Amino acid sequence: MRIGIDLGGTKIEGIVLNDSGAEIARARIGTPRGDYAATLEAIAHLIAQIDPAPDAATPVGIGIPGTISPATGLIKNANSIWLVGEPFDRDLAEHLGRPVRVANDANCFAISEATDGAAEGAETVFGVIVGTGVGGGLVNQGKIIVGGNAIAGEWSHAPLPWMTAEEFPGHACYCGRHGCIETFVSGPAFERDHAAQTGRLLSAADIAAESEAGDADATASMMRLEDRLARSLAMIINIIDPNVIVLGGGLSNIDRLYQHLPGLIDRHIFSDSISTPIRKARHGDSSGVRGAAWLWPAVGTPS
C-alpha cells in the first residue's frame, strides 16, 4: 500500500493505492489555513480515516505547494505561507510516527502522469500545471528530477519568451519581477487579458465556451493565450527536449489547446521537425495526490 496526501491551500486530499495503482480509499478535508500545528494534526486525522492497516505504518508521500530547501531543510517557495521556514517533513514524520516523503505538487503531478498516466512509458516527461498558478515538474526514467537547488521545473518564473513590444515589460509578479510566464498564461492572467481587451471579466471556462460558440473577441483571447503558451513550452523543448508534455490544471480542460499548440510551438523549435506530443492529464485533478503516493516504491523494490 501507498498513502498519498495533496496539501492544498484550501483542501487536503488523501488516497491509498495498491501496488498496481488501484484506489483503495480516498477522503478530503479542509485546510486549516494559517495554522501550522493544526495542519499537521489535520493530515494525521485524514490518514487515520483512509489507512486500511494503521498498525503497518504505511509510508506517506505528500505533495505541497513549495519545496524543501537543500540549504536549510526548511520549506521555501510555498504560497501556503504558514509552511515557509518550517521543518515540515521532520515534524510530520514525528507527529505520525511513520516515514514521510515530501515533494513539490507539480513534481507529484508529473510523476503520476509518467507512472500510469498520459505519459506512461515515456523516458522524459515534463508535467505542466496551468491553472490559478503555473508550475512544472520534470521526470526522467521514472524518477523526479529535483535539481541542485530543488527548483527544477520552475519554468513559470522565467520571462515570457520572444516577448513582443506590446507585451514588454509585462505585469508585476508576486516573485518581485516583471513579465514572468505565470503572469501571461495562468487562469487569472488569461481572464485579465480578456477583460483588458473587451471590458468583460469572464472566467477562463466562459471565455473558452464563447470562443467555441464563435465569438470573435473570445477567439482572439484564446489565440493570444495559445501563442504565449506555445512560446513558453517551446523554450522547455529547446532546453530539455522531453518525450512528452502533459498539461494539468484548469486551463488543461480547454480542448482546442491540443489542436493548436503543436503547430504554434513548431515555429520556435531549434530542430528540423518536432515530434513532442502535448497531452491532457489522464488522471485530471487526481494526479497530484496519486503522484504523492508514487513517491514511495512498491514493497521490496529499491527506493
N, C-alpha and C positions, 0 to 999 in steps of 0.2 A: 504494500500500500504506500501511497504518497499523499501528503496533505499539501495543498497549495492555498495561499492567502493573498488576495489582492487588496492592499491597503490604499483606498482612495480617499479623496478629500471629504466626500460625503457618505460613502458606504464602505463597508468591509465585507468582502465575499470570500467564502471558503469552499473548497472542493476536496473530495477524496477520490483518487484514481487508483485502479489496479494496474498491474504491470503491462496490460495490453492497452491502457488508456481509457478503459471504460469507466464511466462515472458511477461511483458508489453512493455518494452523498453530496449534498450542496446546501448551503444556507447563506443568508445575507443579513447584516445588521447595520445600523447607522454608525458613523464615525464620531466619536466624542471630540469634536473639533477644539483645538487649542489646549487639550489636556493630555500631556504625555503619559502620565501614570494611568489614566483612565483608558488610554489607547492600548496599553499593554494588557490591562485587565479585560478589555473588550475582545481582544484577539484570543486570549485564553478561554473566555466564555464561548466564543464561536467554535473553537476547536473541540471543546467539550461536547458541543451539540452534534458534531459531524463525525468524530473519530469512532469507528466501529469497535476498536480494540484499544482503549486508552492505556491499558497496562503494558502494551507492546512498545510504548514510547515511539510511535511512528514519527520519523523526522518531518520537519516543516520547512517548506520553501515560501518565501514572502517577496512579493513584488511591491516596491514603494516608488513614489514619485520623486526620486532623488537617488543618491548613491552613497556608498561608504568611501570616505577619503582614505587613500593609501597612506597619506602623510600622518593622519591623526587617528584613524579608526572610527571617526565620528561621522554622522550623516551630514552631507552637504548637498547643495543644489536642489533641495526639496521645496516644492511650493506648499506642502503641508508644513508650515514653518515651525510648528511645535516639535518637529523631529530634528531640526537642524541643531548640530552641536552635541547630539546625544549618542551614547554608545548603544544604539538600538538593538543590534544583533546580540550583543552580550547580555544586555538587560532582559531581552525577551527569552533567550535560552535559559537564563537563570530562573525567570518567572515561570516558564513552562516545565523546566526540568527535562528537556529533551533537545536534541540537536536542531539548529536553525541555520538556514542559509538565506541571505538577503540579496536581491538583485534589483536593478532599475526596472520599472514596469515595462518600458519599451523593450528591454532585453528579454523579459519574460514573454512578451508578445512574440518576439522574433523566434525564440527557442520553441515555443508552442507550434508556430506555423512551420518551422523547419522539421520538427519531430514527426507530427502526424497531421499537418495542416496543408495549406495550399502550396507549400514549397517542400513537401516531403520528398526525401531522396536527393535534393539539390546540395551541392558541395558548399557553396557560399550563398548566404541569404541575407538580404537587408530588409528588415521589417520597419515599416513606416507608420507612425501614428499621425493622422491628420484629423484633429477634432478641435476641442476647446483650446488645446495646445498642440504643439508639433514635436515629435520625438522620433528616435530611431534606435534600432538595435541591430547588431551585426553578429551572425553566427557562421562559423566555419567548421565543417566536418562534425556537426552536431554539438559544438561547444560555443558558448558565448565568448566573444572577444570583448574583454573589459577595457584593455588599454592600460598604459603605464600610469595615467592619471585618473583612471576609472571614468573616462568621458567618451570612449569610443561610441560612435553613432550619434553624437550630439550635433547633427547637421543643422538643426533649426536656428542655431546662433552663429552661423556663418552668414555673411551678407548675401542677399539675393543675387545670383549670378547674372551677368550681362544686363545689368540694370540700365533702363532707358533714362533719357533726360527727364521725362515726366515722373518717373519713379524715384529718382535720386533726390535727397539722400535717404528717403524712406521714413517711416514712422519711428518714434522712440519705442524702445523695447524695455521691458522690466529689468533686463540684464544690464542696462545702463548705456547700451549702444543704439545706433540707428540702422534701419534697413535690414534687420535680421529676417531670415526666411519665415520665421513664425509670424512676423508682422504682416506678411503678404498672403500666406496660404492656409492659415488656421481658419476654423469656422468663423470666429468673431471678425477676423480680418476680411474674409470674403463678404460677410454681411456689411461691414463698414464701407468696403469699396463700392458695393452696390448702392448703398444709401448715398454716398458721395456723388455718384453719377446720376442717380434718379430721384433723390429726395425721398425715397421709400425705404424704411427699415424693415426688412423681411428676414425670416430665418433662412438658413442655408437650404433647408429642405424645401421651403416655399419658393426660393429663387430657382432651384433645380426643377421644381414642378412647373413653374411658369415658363421656363425655357422649353421644357418638354411639350408644353401646350402651344408653343410658337411665339411667345412674347419676345420681341426683338431686344429690349433692354436687358432682360434676364439672360438671354443667349449671349449678349455681349459681355456680361459679367462672368458667365461661365467660361467664355473663351479667354478672358484675362486670367482667371484662376488656372485654367489648364495650361496656358503658356508659362505662367510663373512656376507652377508645379513641375512642368516639363523641364524647365531650365535648372531647377533645383535638383531634380533626380538625375539629370544629365551629368551634373557635377559629381554625384555619387558614382555613377557608372564610370566616368573618366578616371576616378581615383581608385575605386575598389573593384569595379567590374564584377558585381555579383552575378550569380547564375539566375537568380530570381529576386524580384522585388515584390513584397506583399504589402498591401495597404490595409490599414485598420483605422478605427476612429470614425466619427460621424460622417465625415466627407467621403469615406470609402464606400458609402452606400449609394453614391451617385454613379449610376451605371455608365453614363456616357464617358466618364473618365477613362475607362478601359478601352473604349473605342478610339479616343482621340490622342491620348498621351503617347503611345508608341511612335506615331508619325511626327509629333512635335519634338520629342526627345531626340529623334534621329538627326535633326539639324545641328545639334550641339555635340555630337559624339566624335571623338578623335579616332575614327575607325572607318573602314570602307563599308561596313554594314553593322547592324545591331540586331542581336537575337535575344535580348533580355526581356522576358515576359513580365508584365505588370499584372498581378493577380489580386483578387479580393480575398481577404482572410476567410478561411474555411470555417473557423470557429467563432467568428464575429466577436461580440462583446465578451465571450468566454475565454478568449485566447490568453488574456493576461493571467487569470487565475490558473488556467491549465498549465501555462508556462512556469508559473511559480512551483507547481507540483513537480514539473520535469526538471527542476534544479537538482533533484536527488536522483541518482541512478537506481535501476532495479536492484533488488536484493541479490547479492552475490556477484555483482558486476563492479568494476573499478569506478571510482569517482572521477 
